Amino acid sequence: PPPAGAVAVGLAESVDEGLTTGEDDERRLGVPALGSVPLLSSVAPRRDRRLTPGDYLLAKPLSVFTESFRALRTSLLYDRPAGHGHTIAVTSALPGEGKTTVSLCLARSAAQSGLSVVVVDCDVRRRSLNRSLNLTPQVALVEALHGEVSLDEALIPDNGGAMVLPVAGELTGEDLFTRPDLDRLLRTLSDRFDVVILDTPPVLALADTRILTAKADSVLFITRWRKTSAKAAGPALGILSQSGGEVEGVAL
């Protein structure tokens, strides 16, 4: 009989439904794997682990972590036609899978390469981008959608070279993203920036994502190593497909 340790490992692997490799993503989800981003704690020296992922990317341009975003950026933007901004919706099946970190780091990586970039916080309830950048804006996405302020008044420069369109104020419960104002805003952003990154809500949590991803040129789906299960990711990808989202691939 096999050693007890081998049996235990086999049982653990059979119970664990979390996705673990890019090949795992492709095989179990049926979409291309565009790249893998390491945990910062696994590749950064101890003295640098106090930095946020976005700040580490700027401070360590030759690091494995930063290179992973260069590779992801290339996968998403290679051979795109010039003259019109490319809109990328970043989403995941459930909360806490890393989409805001990826959105911000991808934006900074693209900006560092010389592209004009804006990242839009479309997860208006969680406002994770505000927390990541320690922002407390007075006017932002909602006011720009309503035409209450100009886009220039709503945009905030990021220290990584990108621009940020965050969320401010109290929500009124209105259905923001079904209004024609969203199409107008996205057209304006794509005319002005090379890359427009939409940090959207998790697919299985809110209907907003179905609307937003259908309006993007491509969708980047995030899975978190050993946390995201195929049982959650599969249905989420199905919803995106049914809603008209063009899923470019998955990042682990």
C-alpha positions in Angstrom: 0.0 0.0 0.0 1.2 3.6 -0.5 2.7 5.4 2.4 0.3 7.2 4.7 1.8 10.6 3.7 1.1 10.0 0.1 -2.5 9.0 0.8 -3.0 12.2 2.8 -1.6 14.4 0.0 -3.9 12.6 -2.5 -6.9 13.2 -0.3 -6.0 16.8 0.2 -5.6 17.4 -3.5 -8.9 15.7 -4.3 -10.7 17.9 -1.8 -9.0 21.1 -2.8 -11.0 22.7 -5.6 -8.9 25.9 -5.9 -7.2 26.7 -9.1 -3.4 26.4 -8.8 -1.7 26.9 -12.2 -2.3 28.6 -15.5 -2.6 25.2 -17.1 -5.2 24.4 -14.4 -7.1 27.5 -15.5 -7.0 26.6 -19.1 -7.9 22.9 -18.6 -10.8 23.4 -16.1 -12.2 26.7 -17.4 -11.6 26.5 -21.1 -10.1 29.9 -21.6 -6.5 31.0 -22.3 -4.2 31.7 -19.4 -2.6 35.1 -19.9 -0.2 35.1 -17.0 0.4 34.5 -13.3 1.2 37.1 -10.7 3.2 35.9 -7.7 2.2 36.8 -4.1 4.4 39.7 -3.2 5.3 38.0 0.1 6.7 35.1 -1.9 9.2 37.1 -4.0 9.9 40.4 -2.1 12.7 40.7 0.4 11.4 41.0 3.9 12.4 44.7 4.2 10.2 45.5 1.1 7.0 43.7 2.2 5.7 46.8 3.9 5.2 48.3 0.4 1.8 47.8 -1.3 1.9 45.8 -4.5 1.4 49.0 -6.6 4.3 50.8 -4.8 6.5 47.8 -5.0 6.0 47.6 -8.8 7.3 51.2 -9.1 10.1 50.8 -6.6 11.4 47.5 -8.1 11.1 47.8 -11.9 13.4 44.8 -12.5 11.7 42.4 -10.0 9.9 39.2 -10.8 6.7 40.8 -9.6 6.9 43.8 -11.9 7.9 41.5 -14.8 4.7 39.5 -14.3 2.7 42.6 -15.0 4.8 43.4 -18.1 4.0 40.0 -19.4 0.3 40.4 -18.6 0.2 43.8 -20.2 1.8 42.4 -23.4 -0.7 39.6 -23.6 -3.6 42.0 -23.3 -2.3 44.9 -25.5 -0.1 43.2 -28.1 -1.0 44.0 -31.7 -3.9 46.4 -30.8 -4.8 49.0 -33.5 -3.5 52.5 -32.8 -5.7 55.6 -32.7 -8.4 54.3 -30.3 -8.1 53.5 -26.6 -8.5 49.9 -25.6 -11.0 49.3 -22.7 -10.2 46.3 -20.4 -12.7 45.2 -17.8 -11.0 43.4 -14.9 -13.3 41.2 -12.9 -13.5 37.9 -10.8 -16.1 35.5 -9.7 -16.2 36.6 -6.0 -14.8 39.3 -3.8 -11.3 39.2 -2.5 -9.6 37.6 -5.5 -7.2 40.4 -6.4 -8.9 42.3 -9.2 -8.3 45.8 -7.7 -4.6 45.0 -7.1 -4.3 43.7 -10.7 -6.2 46.7 -12.1 -3.9 49.2 -10.4 -0.6 47.4 -11.1 -1.6 46.8 -14.7 -2.4 50.5 -15.1 0.9 51.5 -13.6 2.8 49.0 -15.7 1.1 50.4 -18.9 1.8 54.0 -17.8 5.5 53.2 -17.1 5.7 51.9 -20.7 4.7 55.3 -22.1 1.0 54.6 -22.6 -1.7 57.0 -21.4 -3.9 55.1 -18.9 -6.9 55.6 -16.8 -8.3 53.2 -14.2 -11.9 53.6 -13.3 -13.4 52.3 -10.0 -16.6 50.7 -11.2 -17.2 48.8 -7.9 -19.1 51.7 -6.5 -20.1 49.8 -3.3 -16.8 48.4 -2.2 -14.6 51.3 -3.5 -11.5 49.2 -3.2 -9.4 51.5 -5.4 -10.1 54.4 -3.0 -8.8 52.3 -0.1 -5.8 51.1 -2.1 -4.7 54.6 -2.9 -6.0 56.3 0.3 -8.3 58.6 -1.7 -11.2 60.6 -0.3 -12.4 62.5 -3.4 -15.2 65.1 -3.2 -16.3 64.5 -6.9 -15.5 61.6 -9.1 -17.2 58.9 -11.3 -20.9 59.4 -10.4 -20.7 63.2 -10.8 -18.9 62.8 -14.1 -21.5 60.4 -15.3 -24.3 62.9 -14.4 -22.4 65.7 -16.1 -22.2 67.7 -12.8 -18.5 68.1 -13.2 -16.1 67.9 -16.1 -13.9 64.8 -16.6 -10.8 66.9 -15.7 -12.4 67.8 -12.4 -13.1 64.2 -11.6 -9.8 62.6 -12.6 -7.0 62.2 -10.1 -3.3 61.7 -11.0 -1.7 58.5 -9.7 1.9 58.6 -8.7 2.6 55.8 -11.1 1.8 57.9 -14.1 -1.8 56.8 -14.7 -5.0 58.7 -14.0 -7.7 57.5 -11.6 -11.4 58.0 -11.8 -12.6 56.9 -8.3 -15.9 57.0 -6.5 -17.0 59.8 -4.1 -20.0 60.7 -2.0 -23.1 58.7 -1.1 -24.9 56.4 -3.5 -28.6 57.1 -4.1 -29.6 53.5 -5.1 -29.9 54.5 -8.8 -28.9 52.1 -11.5 -25.8 54.0 -12.7 -24.6 51.7 -15.5 -27.8 51.3 -17.5 -27.9 55.0 -18.3 -26.7 56.4 -21.7 -24.3 58.5 -19.7 -22.0 55.5 -19.3 -21.6 55.1 -23.1 -20.8 58.8 -23.4 -18.2 58.6 -20.7 -16.5 55.4 -22.0 -16.3 57.0 -25.5 -14.7 60.1 -24.1 -12.1 58.0 -22.1 -11.2 55.8 -25.0 -10.7 58.9 -27.2 -8.4 60.5 -24.6 -6.5 57.5 -23.3 -4.6 54.6 -24.9 -5.8 52.2 -22.2 -9.0 52.3 -20.1 -9.1 49.9 -17.2 -12.4 49.2 -15.5 -12.1 47.7 -12.0 -15.6 46.0 -11.9 -17.5 44.2 -9.2 -17.3 40.4 -8.9 -19.5 38.7 -11.5 -21.5 36.5 -9.0 -22.2 39.4 -6.6 -23.7 42.2 -8.8 -25.4 42.6 -12.1 -23.4 45.7 -12.9 -20.5 43.6 -14.1 -22.6 42.1 -16.9 -23.3 45.6 -18.3 -19.7 46.9 -17.9 -18.0 43.9 -19.4 -20.2 43.9 -22.4 -19.1 47.5 -23.2 -15.4 46.7 -22.8 -13.2 45.7 -25.7 -11.8 42.8 -23.6 -12.3 41.2 -20.2 -9.5 40.0 -17.9 -10.8 37.4 -15.4 -8.8 37.0 -12.2 -8.5 33.8 -10.2 -6.8 33.6 -6.9 -4.3 30.8 -6.3 -5.8 28.0 -4.3 -8.8 30.1 -3.3 -10.9 30.5 -6.5 -12.7 27.2 -7.3 -13.7 26.1 -10.7 -17.2 25.7 -9.4 -17.4 29.5 -8.9 -15.2 30.6 -11.9 -17.0 28.4 -14.4 -20.5 29.8 -13.9 -19.1 33.4 -13.7 -17.4 32.9 -17.1 -20.6 31.6 -18.4 -22.5 34.7 -17.3 -19.9 36.9 -19.0 -20.2 35.0 -22.2 -24.0 35.2 -22.2 -23.9 38.9 -21.5 -21.6 39.6 -24.4 -18.3 40.1 -22.6 -15.2 39.2 -24.7 -13.1 37.3 -22.2 -9.5 37.6 -23.3 -8.3 35.2 -20.7 -7.5 34.4 -17.1 -4.8 35.7 -14.8 -3.9 33.6 -11.8 
